[in-house]
Amino acid sequence: MTVVSELWAGVVPLLPVAVIVVLTLLLAWLGGLLAGRLMRPSTPQMAGAARRLTMAVVGLIGGTLALQALGVSPDVLLLVIALLGVTALVALRDPLGNYGAKYFSDIYTPFKVGDTIEVQGFSGKVIEINPMTTVLLSDKEQLVSVPNASMIRDVVVNTSPQAWKEVTIPVSISGNLDLPVFESELLKSLSKLRMRLDVRFPPVLTTKARTPQSTDLTLTLMLRRPEDRDAITAEANKRLTEVLERVRGSRRSGPTTGNSR
């Protein structure tokens, strides 16, 4: 019994360390999986780098906690974590800037695929907007790749005819929401704005991407007067929110007509 007691006494202090190690491995795996999914729209190389970086950071934090549990000073490890964090931010500054600019350009920049724009002394038709760059096809049939950060930092001129008329609003809904019902309710609600819209072009809701978890849509409105852009955008967003709440409420209260596609 004395030997068993001594072994148990030696094992007990290590139990917190074992728990920390197991939790660190689990959280590193989950964090890497989440980072990979969040970076899925980017290139596989960037998604893999984000996954590895997340796992490394979680592992370093777990190692720091394990050292503390053993009574060892984690100062050196904390210094290594800080240096790695600074290095990663410096190395990924441009890719992360372009990736973040893509989000803001989707919401605030008045151009889309198919428009003709001028930026940084280049002009051409927008043929692709990816997480890193906006690709233009010039009049000489040359491909021009412009970093997305430039779309936020520099002046962008949209030379498409009547580009000022168009307002595009990104919409994201849950994947289990009835899309036909949502579209019908939204267009019905927006019909009350018809006096301020170009009657020749009714509101259009198009699907950009769809997964089991969510559906990304784009609502397109055509204005009658350019000075109404901000007011109509605010009103359309308000009606979007109201319709979403109404459709979700009807789904919770009972079955809806139609099937999810």
Secondary structure, 3 states (H helix, E strand, C coil): CHHHHHHHHHHHHHHHHHHHHHHHHHHHHHHHHHHHHHCCCCCHHHHHHHHHHHHHHHHHHHHHHHHHHCCCCCHHHHHHHHHHHHHHHHHCHHHHHHHHHHHHHHHHCCCCCCCEEEECCEEEEEEEECCCEEEEECCCCCEEEEEHHHHHHCCEEECCCCHHHEEEEEEEEECCCCHHHHHHHHHHHHHHHHHHECCCCCCEEEEEEECCCEEEEEEEEEECCHHHHHHHHHHHHHHHHHHHHHHHHHHHHCCCCCCCC
